[in-house]
Amino acid sequence: MYLVDIKSGTDTSNIKIRYHGVMDYLAAWHAMKDFTASRTEVTPDEIWLLEHPAVYTQGIAGKPEHLLYSNGIRVIRTDRGGQITYHGPGQIIAYLLLDMRRLKLGVRELVRKMEGAVVDLLRDYGIDAEGSADAPGVYVGGAKIASLGLKIKKGCCYHGLALNVHMDLVPFAAINPCGYSGLRVTQTRDLGITDEPGMLSRKLVEKLQIRLWVSQAV
């Protein structure tokens, strides 16, 4: 794991960008909860960039029927919003640990900014993508390329977004992704983008910075 500080576009402290490499889901989840529980009004915001070993995560209101069959991959019921999704190697995870009160952000606005960061990233590669008001996430030609889920506690958030880059998409067939039967999924490699997760992680965090903080200074 290594850390990079990026200046915020607001008058808050530096934003800490942490690159964790491959990290077990439960370890990351518990670390996010501990960070959020211990933060104060002056704690700097952080973004954690990482990948998970193969795992399904089920949102707090998730319905078990969206797991269509067991394939041996662990299923974890977590505290984020949303239904079931799959995480695995070759997928970028960006966890946003933000003081939303300090940033003056509502949940809907934050979701739109997260989606916008992915759309901006893909646009740089000539890919047309869009968010959805009805089903949060980012889509290319109707296929989902990024999923979102957040937990809000005492005005602060954790969890974040997952962008499919260069991964095995077969495990998605065992679920209704994000609760939608027949929803197709795609990834950047299948769209002709050859950059690997490390490069795309760095570019994604730049887009998140622009969307989340530069706009606050306007």
C-alpha positions as CSV (number, residue, x, y, z in Angstrom):
1,M,0.0,0.0,0.0
2,Y,1.2,3.5,-0.7
3,L,-0.3,6.9,-0.2
4,V,-0.4,10.1,-2.3
5,D,-1.7,13.5,-1.1
6,I,-3.8,15.6,-3.5
7,K,-4.7,19.2,-2.7
8,S,-8.4,19.7,-2.3
9,G,-10.4,22.3,-4.3
10,T,-12.0,23.4,-1.0
11,D,-10.5,24.8,2.2
12,T,-10.4,21.4,3.8
13,S,-7.2,19.4,4.4
14,N,-5.4,17.4,1.8
15,I,-7.3,14.5,0.2
16,K,-5.4,11.3,0.9
17,I,-5.3,8.8,-2.0
18,R,-4.4,5.4,-0.8
19,Y,-3.4,2.5,-3.2
20,H,-4.0,-0.7,-1.4
21,G,-3.3,-3.3,-4.2
22,V,-5.4,-6.5,-3.7
23,M,-7.3,-6.4,-0.4
24,D,-9.7,-8.9,1.1
25,Y,-13.3,-7.5,1.0
26,L,-14.0,-8.0,4.7
27,A,-10.7,-6.4,5.7
28,A,-11.5,-3.4,3.5
29,W,-15.0,-3.1,4.8
30,H,-14.0,-3.3,8.5
31,A,-11.2,-0.7,7.8
32,M,-13.7,1.7,6.2
33,K,-16.1,1.3,9.1
34,D,-13.3,1.9,11.6
35,F,-12.1,4.9,9.7
36,T,-15.5,6.5,9.6
37,A,-16.3,5.8,13.2
38,S,-13.1,7.4,14.4
39,R,-13.0,10.5,12.2
40,T,-13.6,14.0,13.5
41,E,-14.7,17.2,11.8
42,V,-11.1,17.9,10.8
43,T,-10.2,14.4,9.5
44,P,-9.0,14.6,5.9
45,D,-11.1,12.8,3.3
46,E,-9.6,9.8,1.6
47,I,-10.1,7.7,-1.5
48,W,-8.9,4.1,-1.4
49,L,-8.0,2.4,-4.7
50,L,-7.8,-1.4,-4.7
51,E,-8.9,-4.7,-6.1
52,H,-10.7,-7.6,-4.4
53,P,-10.3,-11.3,-4.7
54,A,-13.5,-12.9,-6.2
55,V,-16.5,-12.1,-4.0
56,Y,-20.2,-11.3,-4.3
57,T,-21.5,-8.5,-2.1
58,Q,-25.2,-8.2,-1.2
59,G,-26.5,-4.7,-0.3
60,I,-28.3,-4.1,3.0
61,A,-31.7,-4.4,1.4
62,G,-30.5,-7.1,-1.1
63,K,-32.9,-9.9,-2.1
64,P,-31.4,-13.4,-1.9
65,E,-33.2,-14.5,-5.1
66,H,-30.8,-12.3,-7.1
67,L,-28.1,-14.9,-6.5
68,L,-29.3,-17.4,-9.2
69,Y,-27.0,-20.3,-8.3
70,S,-24.0,-21.1,-6.2
71,N,-20.7,-21.4,-7.9
72,G,-18.4,-21.5,-4.9
73,I,-17.7,-17.8,-4.7
74,R,-18.3,-16.3,-1.2
75,V,-21.3,-14.1,-0.7
76,I,-21.0,-11.3,1.9
77,R,-24.0,-9.3,3.1
78,T,-22.7,-5.8,3.6
79,D,-24.1,-2.4,4.7
80,R,-24.0,-0.5,1.4
81,G,-27.1,0.3,-0.6
82,G,-28.1,-1.7,-3.6
83,Q,-28.5,-5.3,-4.5
84,I,-25.9,-8.0,-5.4
85,T,-22.8,-7.4,-7.4
86,Y,-19.5,-9.2,-8.2
87,H,-16.0,-8.0,-7.4
88,G,-12.8,-9.7,-8.7
89,P,-9.3,-9.2,-9.9
90,G,-9.1,-6.8,-12.8
91,Q,-11.8,-4.6,-11.5
92,I,-11.0,-1.1,-10.0
93,I,-12.5,-0.4,-6.7
94,A,-12.6,3.3,-5.6
95,Y,-13.8,3.6,-2.0
96,L,-14.8,7.2,-1.1
97,L,-14.5,8.1,2.6
98,L,-15.9,11.6,2.6
99,D,-17.3,14.1,5.0
100,M,-20.4,15.0,2.9
101,R,-21.4,17.8,5.2
102,R,-18.1,19.5,4.8
103,L,-18.3,19.1,1.1
104,K,-21.9,20.2,1.1
105,L,-23.0,17.2,-0.9
106,G,-26.3,15.3,-0.9
107,V,-26.4,11.6,-1.8
108,R,-28.0,12.1,-5.2
109,E,-25.5,14.8,-6.1
110,L,-22.6,12.6,-5.0
111,V,-23.9,9.6,-7.0
112,R,-24.1,11.8,-10.1
113,K,-20.6,13.0,-9.6
114,M,-19.3,9.5,-9.2
115,E,-21.0,8.4,-12.4
116,G,-19.8,11.6,-14.1
117,A,-16.2,10.8,-13.2
118,V,-16.4,7.4,-15.0
119,V,-18.2,8.9,-18.0
120,D,-15.4,11.5,-18.2
121,L,-12.7,8.8,-18.1
122,L,-14.3,6.7,-20.8
123,R,-14.9,9.8,-23.0
124,D,-11.1,10.4,-23.0
125,Y,-10.9,7.0,-24.8
126,G,-13.7,7.8,-27.3
127,I,-16.3,5.7,-25.5
128,D,-19.8,7.1,-25.0
129,A,-21.2,6.2,-21.6
130,E,-24.0,7.4,-19.4
131,G,-25.4,7.2,-15.9
132,S,-29.0,6.2,-15.1
133,A,-31.4,7.9,-12.8
134,D,-33.4,4.7,-12.4
135,A,-30.5,2.3,-11.9
136,P,-27.3,4.0,-10.5
137,G,-24.2,3.1,-12.3
138,V,-22.5,3.7,-15.7
139,Y,-23.6,2.0,-18.9
140,V,-22.2,1.6,-22.4
141,G,-24.7,0.6,-25.0
142,G,-27.0,-0.7,-22.3
143,A,-24.3,-2.8,-20.7
144,K,-23.1,-2.0,-17.2
145,I,-19.5,-1.1,-16.8
146,A,-19.4,0.5,-13.3
147,S,-21.6,-0.1,-10.3
148,L,-22.1,2.2,-7.3
149,G,-23.1,1.7,-3.6
150,L,-22.7,3.9,-0.6
151,K,-23.3,3.9,3.2
152,I,-24.0,7.2,4.9
153,K,-23.3,7.5,8.6
154,K,-23.4,10.7,10.6
155,G,-23.0,12.8,7.5
156,C,-20.0,10.8,6.2
157,C,-19.9,8.1,3.5
158,Y,-18.0,5.0,2.7
159,H,-18.0,2.3,0.0
160,G,-18.0,3.7,-3.5
161,L,-17.7,2.5,-7.1
162,A,-16.4,-0.5,-9.1
163,L,-15.2,-0.2,-12.7
164,N,-14.8,-3.3,-14.8
165,V,-11.4,-3.2,-16.5
166,H,-9.8,-6.6,-17.4
167,M,-11.5,-9.3,-15.5
168,D,-13.4,-12.6,-15.8
169,L,-17.0,-11.6,-16.4
170,V,-18.4,-15.2,-16.1
171,P,-19.3,-14.9,-12.4
172,F,-21.8,-12.2,-13.3
173,A,-23.9,-14.9,-15.0
174,A,-24.7,-16.3,-11.5
175,I,-26.5,-13.2,-10.4
176,N,-29.0,-10.6,-11.5
177,P,-26.4,-7.8,-11.5
178,C,-27.6,-5.0,-9.1
179,G,-30.9,-6.7,-9.0
180,Y,-31.7,-6.6,-12.8
181,S,-32.5,-9.8,-14.5
182,G,-30.7,-10.2,-17.8
183,L,-28.5,-7.0,-17.4
184,R,-25.5,-7.2,-19.6
185,V,-22.1,-6.2,-18.2
186,T,-19.0,-5.1,-20.1
187,Q,-15.5,-3.9,-19.3
188,T,-12.9,-1.5,-20.7
189,R,-10.8,-4.2,-22.3
190,D,-13.7,-5.4,-24.4
191,L,-14.2,-1.8,-25.5
192,G,-10.7,-1.6,-27.0
193,I,-9.0,0.2,-24.0
194,T,-5.7,-1.5,-23.4
195,D,-4.6,0.4,-20.3
196,E,-4.4,-1.9,-17.3
197,P,-6.1,-1.3,-13.9
198,G,-3.1,0.6,-12.4
199,M,-3.1,3.2,-15.1
200,L,-6.9,3.5,-15.1
201,S,-7.0,3.9,-11.3
202,R,-4.7,6.9,-11.5
203,K,-6.8,8.5,-14.3
204,L,-10.1,7.7,-12.4
205,V,-9.0,9.4,-9.2
206,E,-8.1,12.5,-11.2
207,K,-11.6,12.5,-12.7
208,L,-13.1,12.0,-9.2
209,Q,-11.0,14.9,-7.9
210,I,-12.3,17.2,-10.6
211,R,-15.9,16.2,-10.1
212,L,-15.9,16.2,-6.3
213,W,-13.8,19.1,-5.3
214,V,-12.9,21.5,-8.1
215,S,-16.7,22.1,-8.6
216,Q,-16.9,23.0,-4.9
217,A,-14.6,26.0,-5.5
218,V,-16.7,27.5,-8.3
